[in-house]
Amino acid sequence: MQNSFLSGRTALITGSTSGIGEGVAKALASRGANIVFNGFGDENEIKKLVDNVQKDYNVQTTFIGGDLTKEKDVQALYDNALSKFPGGIDILVNNAGFQNVSPLENFPLDVFNKMVAVMLTAPFHLTKLCVGNMKQKGWGRIINIASVHGHVASPNKTAYVAIKHGIIGFTKAVAIETAGTGVTCTAMCPGYVETPLFIKQAEDIAKKIGGTYDDGKKQILRVHPTGEPVKVDEVSECVAFLCSQAASQMTGSSLIVDGGWVSH
């Protein structure tokens, strides 16, 4: 275990059974935080992940599923987390999300509404549920995994861009309401992160253009001046930093890790 400055704290991370969320869970556990996992996937693989994190980092872990588009499931996620950890949630990481790429005139309204529910309404609801206890304890971290698309736009991603801009606005509003209480609210804004989803996207592009995986990867990363994807552990280490004492005056701000994308 690294410096255990989060020992005794409990973190709830949505969408933490894979990708960025899984990396964040491991990074916070390595600092001593107990972890509430949330997400979906193969039941056996999830159990293995939850058990391994508990064993590897000597922390308490649990998995609580649920459909984040449903208000009752979001409430149940919080209630069940409190049953496991009666001291409450100290760190909330709103990470769950998904993408849909389509021209605006063809964008399905039901998909738009589902994206809003998962990536904006659920974070609002969970933050509302968690923030009171954080303020009462005089310490809390609310970290919204936004995106570089909270600062720039790309074609055929109207819903995602609108939502990520919205979550940054939400981050600022919560930061103002919690200022001076010991609770901070920040947004992480990564560019393209080398997750299984990114790898599949690069492979699909490679097939389409008749090239190699590296060709597909380069096409995606044309917007990164560095030409390199962001690594999962680079995002998760930044989240761990935002939970530290050194970041106690960082609130309402966005931490951008994007290979230089927004500098264009």
Legacy VTK file of the C-alpha trace (Angstrom):
# vtk DataFile Version 3.0
C-alpha trace
ASCII
DATASET POLYDATA
POINTS 264 float
0.000 0.000 0.000
1.126 3.550 -0.766
0.786 6.448 1.671
-2.494 5.539 3.383
-3.853 9.074 3.737
-7.346 7.802 2.892
-7.387 5.154 5.612
-10.842 5.023 7.190
-12.460 6.857 4.267
-15.065 5.230 2.039
-15.302 5.867 -1.707
-18.313 5.185 -3.924
-17.313 4.983 -7.579
-19.954 4.488 -10.260
-18.983 2.498 -13.321
-16.042 0.968 -11.479
-16.072 -2.604 -12.775
-13.837 -1.739 -15.740
-11.860 1.018 -17.433
-11.278 4.348 -15.705
-13.560 3.513 -12.783
-11.691 0.311 -12.004
-8.399 2.195 -12.123
-9.747 4.860 -9.765
-10.984 2.192 -7.341
-7.543 0.591 -7.194
-5.767 3.939 -6.822
-7.964 4.984 -3.890
-7.772 1.538 -2.290
-3.981 1.744 -2.506
-4.238 4.865 -0.318
-6.368 3.035 2.247
-9.927 3.858 1.147
-12.735 1.338 1.431
-14.431 0.900 -1.944
-18.058 0.628 -3.026
-17.954 -0.788 -6.556
-20.810 -0.181 -8.974
-21.319 -1.156 -12.588
-22.131 -4.131 -14.747
-20.419 -7.076 -16.407
-19.736 -10.739 -15.814
-20.791 -11.632 -12.272
-17.780 -13.859 -11.628
-15.326 -11.275 -12.957
-16.857 -8.575 -10.758
-16.616 -10.796 -7.681
-12.987 -11.549 -8.508
-12.213 -7.822 -8.873
-13.938 -6.873 -5.607
-12.269 -9.700 -3.683
-8.824 -9.013 -5.146
-8.927 -5.304 -4.288
-9.913 -6.153 -0.712
-7.086 -8.672 -0.414
-4.408 -6.699 -2.287
-4.917 -3.432 -0.408
-6.283 -4.658 2.935
-9.430 -2.532 2.691
-13.150 -3.286 2.849
-14.984 -3.603 -0.463
-18.483 -4.311 -1.692
-20.307 -4.360 -5.018
-23.731 -2.779 -5.474
-25.332 -2.942 -8.907
-28.304 -1.023 -10.219
-29.590 0.864 -13.227
-28.494 4.487 -12.916
-31.326 5.581 -15.210
-33.785 4.642 -12.444
-34.245 6.908 -9.434
-35.097 3.996 -7.132
-31.904 2.164 -8.119
-29.777 5.231 -7.417
-31.429 5.584 -4.010
-30.891 1.859 -3.357
-27.215 2.184 -4.316
-26.781 4.862 -1.662
-28.886 3.069 0.964
-27.053 -0.233 0.483
-23.695 1.536 0.624
-24.697 3.019 3.988
-25.752 -0.407 5.233
-22.247 -1.681 4.498
-20.471 1.490 5.640
-22.622 3.266 8.285
-20.092 6.078 8.561
-21.194 7.312 5.161
-19.560 8.097 1.841
-16.496 10.338 2.083
-15.512 10.260 -1.590
-18.004 10.185 -4.454
-16.641 9.593 -7.945
-19.319 10.017 -10.616
-17.706 8.042 -13.408
-20.368 5.922 -15.141
-21.079 6.848 -18.725
-21.376 5.784 -22.327
-21.135 7.271 -25.796
-23.442 7.370 -28.807
-22.232 8.771 -32.109
-24.850 10.002 -34.555
-25.647 13.101 -36.644
-27.991 15.392 -34.745
-30.956 14.880 -37.073
-30.745 11.109 -36.573
-29.925 11.111 -32.853
-32.541 8.991 -31.012
-34.289 10.987 -28.292
-34.540 7.961 -26.006
-30.759 7.487 -26.184
-30.236 11.178 -25.425
-32.497 10.906 -22.370
-30.709 7.768 -21.166
-27.326 9.492 -21.494
-28.602 12.464 -19.492
-29.970 10.120 -16.828
-26.693 8.225 -16.383
-24.214 11.086 -16.756
-26.053 14.097 -15.312
-29.158 13.126 -13.323
-27.512 10.247 -11.424
-24.486 12.385 -10.419
-26.884 15.109 -9.223
-28.904 12.576 -7.211
-25.882 10.846 -5.651
-24.228 14.150 -4.807
-27.449 15.364 -3.184
-27.552 12.177 -1.089
-23.878 12.222 -0.067
-23.066 15.881 0.471
-24.930 16.443 3.751
-22.930 13.823 5.624
-19.700 15.117 4.094
-20.449 18.645 5.299
-21.372 17.375 8.748
-18.034 15.537 9.003
-16.118 18.541 7.664
-14.456 16.558 4.873
-15.506 15.214 1.513
-14.467 14.826 -2.099
-16.892 14.878 -5.022
-15.087 14.120 -8.260
-16.964 14.124 -11.548
-15.291 12.263 -14.389
-16.177 14.675 -17.162
-14.169 14.787 -20.381
-12.210 17.090 -22.603
-15.602 17.260 -24.341
-16.672 19.429 -21.433
-14.406 22.071 -22.986
-14.390 21.304 -26.728
-16.860 19.792 -29.178
-16.688 17.038 -31.774
-19.170 16.298 -34.575
-21.911 13.705 -34.079
-21.544 13.774 -30.290
-24.148 16.403 -29.396
-25.503 14.567 -26.344
-22.113 13.698 -24.872
-20.713 17.200 -25.407
-23.806 18.870 -23.933
-23.794 16.558 -20.895
-20.080 16.951 -20.209
-20.390 20.734 -20.410
-23.327 20.369 -18.022
-21.404 18.295 -15.479
-18.683 20.946 -15.397
-21.335 23.569 -14.652
-22.722 21.303 -11.945
-19.208 20.905 -10.503
-18.831 24.682 -10.225
-22.236 25.138 -8.597
-21.610 22.408 -6.002
-18.159 23.848 -5.280
-19.681 27.236 -4.472
-22.347 25.686 -2.223
-19.793 23.618 -0.295
-17.006 26.208 -0.102
-15.572 26.486 3.392
-17.076 23.211 4.617
-14.095 20.940 3.963
-15.859 19.455 0.948
-14.452 19.982 -2.547
-16.021 19.301 -5.924
-13.836 18.955 -9.002
-14.010 17.572 -12.528
-11.528 15.290 -14.260
-11.369 15.954 -17.984
-9.397 13.299 -19.861
-8.931 13.096 -23.597
-8.911 9.696 -25.255
-8.041 7.104 -22.616
-6.588 3.731 -23.555
-9.408 1.596 -22.184
-10.825 -1.620 -23.717
-13.403 0.617 -25.426
-10.634 2.715 -27.019
-8.803 -0.416 -28.171
-11.954 -1.798 -29.797
-12.595 1.536 -31.509
-9.049 1.566 -32.909
-9.432 -2.029 -34.102
-12.740 -1.207 -35.809
-11.188 1.770 -37.598
-8.228 -0.381 -38.647
-10.583 -2.914 -40.242
-12.534 -0.172 -41.965
-9.431 1.425 -43.519
-7.629 -1.862 -44.107
-4.770 -0.921 -41.813
-3.133 -2.013 -38.586
-4.187 -1.348 -35.007
-1.566 1.431 -34.855
-3.154 3.046 -37.932
-6.540 3.034 -36.220
-5.016 4.382 -33.029
-3.275 7.219 -34.885
-6.523 8.231 -36.561
-8.290 8.574 -33.210
-5.366 10.445 -31.667
-5.044 13.089 -34.371
-6.583 15.531 -31.876
-3.848 14.781 -29.297
-0.757 16.848 -30.170
1.290 14.318 -28.209
0.018 11.528 -30.440
-0.395 9.334 -27.379
-3.505 8.207 -25.504
-4.013 8.981 -21.839
-3.362 5.923 -19.679
-5.951 4.765 -17.136
-3.455 5.047 -14.291
-2.681 8.650 -15.277
-6.342 9.525 -14.731
-6.650 7.484 -11.535
-3.511 8.985 -10.012
-4.928 12.457 -10.674
-8.134 11.445 -8.887
-6.083 10.231 -5.924
-4.323 13.608 -5.879
-7.692 15.406 -5.832
-8.498 13.440 -2.665
-5.306 14.582 -0.948
-4.651 17.460 1.427
-2.560 19.105 -1.290
-5.757 19.550 -3.339
-7.861 20.987 -0.506
-8.077 24.387 -2.224
-8.898 22.899 -5.628
-12.654 23.153 -5.951
-14.910 24.071 -8.843
-12.045 23.500 -11.242
-11.324 21.018 -14.011
-8.165 18.952 -14.193
-7.509 18.416 -17.900
-5.379 15.440 -18.988
-5.719 15.380 -22.751
-2.370 15.204 -24.537
-2.727 18.898 -25.407
-6.103 18.628 -27.167
-7.653 21.831 -25.776
-4.525 23.799 -26.682
-5.480 23.721 -30.369
LINES 1 265
264 0 1 2 3 4 5 6 7 8 9 10 11 12 13 14 15 16 17 18 19 20 21 22 23 24 25 26 27 28 29 30 31 32 33 34 35 36 37 38 39 40 41 42 43 44 45 46 47 48 49 50 51 52 53 54 55 56 57 58 59 60 61 62 63 64 65 66 67 68 69 70 71 72 73 74 75 76 77 78 79 80 81 82 83 84 85 86 87 88 89 90 91 92 93 94 95 96 97 98 99 100 101 102 103 104 105 106 107 108 109 110 111 112 113 114 115 116 117 118 119 120 121 122 123 124 125 126 127 128 129 130 131 132 133 134 135 136 137 138 139 140 141 142 143 144 145 146 147 148 149 150 151 152 153 154 155 156 157 158 159 160 161 162 163 164 165 166 167 168 169 170 171 172 173 174 175 176 177 178 179 180 181 182 183 184 185 186 187 188 189 190 191 192 193 194 195 196 197 198 199 200 201 202 203 204 205 206 207 208 209 210 211 212 213 214 215 216 217 218 219 220 221 222 223 224 225 226 227 228 229 230 231 232 233 234 235 236 237 238 239 240 241 242 243 244 245 246 247 248 249 250 251 252 253 254 255 256 257 258 259 260 261 262 263
